[in-house]
Amino acid sequence: MRVLLDENVPEPLHAVLARLLRPRHEVDHVAAIAWRGKKDVPLLRDARRRGYAAFVTNDVSQYDDPDECDAIRRSGLHHVTYQLPASGLDGLALASAALCASLRALVDELDVAGSQRLARIRSFRAGTRRYEITDPATRPPSNYWR
């Protein structure tokens, strides 16, 4: 399956997502194919003509615009959205983690879908610790002080 990343998907993620999805799927970023600045309605039409099957964007407001919503429907592309759950680098980190954690399974599922699907990637929550810190002086792991 060919996947197109919208220009609002951070460009550095392109290489990571391409690596995660290869060799079964191909991933391009609109900047890499010289489509930066192209409006959504013609972009979706042209993406379908170029053989893309899925479009990934964090522009969830496309569903609020009747013309863009119609363009999504007419394109037949699987439309994948995600949100930035916080601003700045924290939001970028959380959104990147959600994309990296879910896109492989999602694209595999979309690849066998018989028709267009709309998908929303759930974000990791801001403020939720995803790590654990231990003080080895008070709670050492076994064999730490050998």
GIPE-V228458 format. One record per residue. PSI is psi in radians with two decimals (none if undefined). Layout:
((PSI) (PSI))
This chain:
((2.47) (2.25) (2.34) (2.22) (2.27) (2.84) (-0.28) (-0.06) (2.17) (2.24) (-0.67) (-0.39) (-0.37) (-0.89) (-0.71) (-0.84) (-0.67) (-0.73) (-0.70) (-0.54) (-0.27) (2.65) (-0.08) (-0.46) (2.68) (2.39) (2.25) (2.73) (2.47) (-0.56) (-0.60) (-0.36) (0.33) (0.65) (0.26) (2.34) (-0.13) (2.31) (2.67) (-0.72) (-0.93) (-0.51) (-0.81) (-0.73) (-0.84) (-0.59) (-0.75) (-0.75) (-0.54) (0.04) (0.20) (2.56) (-0.34) (2.57) (2.22) (2.23) (2.72) (0.25) (1.36) (-0.22) (-0.13) (-0.56) (-0.26) (-0.26) (2.04) (-0.67) (-0.74) (-0.69) (-0.72) (-0.68) (-0.66) (-0.85) (-0.85) (-0.55) (-0.53) (-0.01) (2.53) (2.32) (2.00) (2.16) (2.72) (2.81) (2.69) (1.96) (-0.15) (2.93) (2.88) (-2.70) (-0.55) (-0.76) (-0.73) (-0.76) (-0.78) (-0.74) (-0.73) (-0.75) (-0.76) (-0.76) (-0.85) (-0.64) (-0.46) (-0.37) (-0.61) (-0.94) (-0.69) (-0.83) (-0.67) (-0.71) (-0.73) (-0.57) (-0.49) (0.02) (2.45) (-0.25) (3.12) (2.44) (2.62) (2.23) (2.52) (2.15) (2.21) (2.41) (2.70) (2.54) (2.39) (2.50) (-0.13) (2.15) (2.28) (0.46) (2.94) (2.40) (2.36) (2.42) (1.93) (-0.29) (-0.49) (-0.51) (1.23) (2.53) (2.75) (2.50) (0.16) (-0.73) (0.46) (none))
